[in-house]
Amino acid sequence: KQYEKSMLDYQNRMLSQEMEEVKTIYKTMRGWRHDYHNHMQSVKAYLAEENTAGAQAYLDRLETDLDQVRLLFDTGNLNVDAILNAKISLALEREIPCHYKATIPKQLSVSDIDLVIGNLIDNAVEACRDVEPKSQFLRLYIAPMKQQFYISVSNATNELVRKLDEDYISRKRGDHGHGLKRIDVMVEKYGG
């Protein structure tokens, strides 16, 4: 029972964290959309005064601001897109080379709550932190494959990946290491 409670607490924390990331991304996007007209008016005002240097500087500031929100994924599933955009953007900010592709079917056979994509990417980014920059990489592939929803995340690591029977063993101790167990539970739940 203690393990189940700990796993449930972990799931709730992960879901809350991912929902906060989703809110932050879409709040920023809504702000940009709202301010778009005002930004265009400002640029037009600079150009009307033939102040191209001012217009250029203004556009440079906008570009810097926009770079903070990378829209790398547009699969049609808002929850998945938000998680992938947030997590892969974080990896790119840390200068981890990323190769990614995601195709999400219109009808997912997996509940959004049961998707463990954010945890997988978090683990990959964390593992890359301990690797020399020139050896870092993160690869993500998500797509329907053979009547299943296929998720593959691979990354650089300087650790020996350990297994005990069929379970991977986390090096994390204390209130950590639940992610791998959660992934196994979800894979089993959906027969994958």
Sequence and secondary structure as in RCSB ss.txt:
>XXXX:A:sequence
KQYEKSMLDYQNRMLSQEMEEVKTIYKTMRGWRHDYHNHMQSVKAYLAEENTAGAQAYLDRLETDLDQVRLLFDT
GNLNVDAILNAKISLALEREIPCHYKATIPKQLSVSDIDLVIGNLIDNAVEACRDVEPKSQFLRLYIAPMKQQFY
ISVSNATNELVRKLDEDYISRKRGDHGHGLKRIDVMVEKYGG
>XXXX:A:secstr
 HHHHHHHHHHHHHHHHHHHHHHHHHHHHHHHHHHHHHHHHHHHHHHHTT HHHHHHHHHHHHHHHHTS      
S HHHHHHHHHHHHHHHHTT  EEEEE   SS SS GGG  HHHHHHHHHHHHHTS GGG  EEEEEEEETTEEE
EEEEE  SS   EETTEE  S  SS  HHHHHHHHHHHHTT 
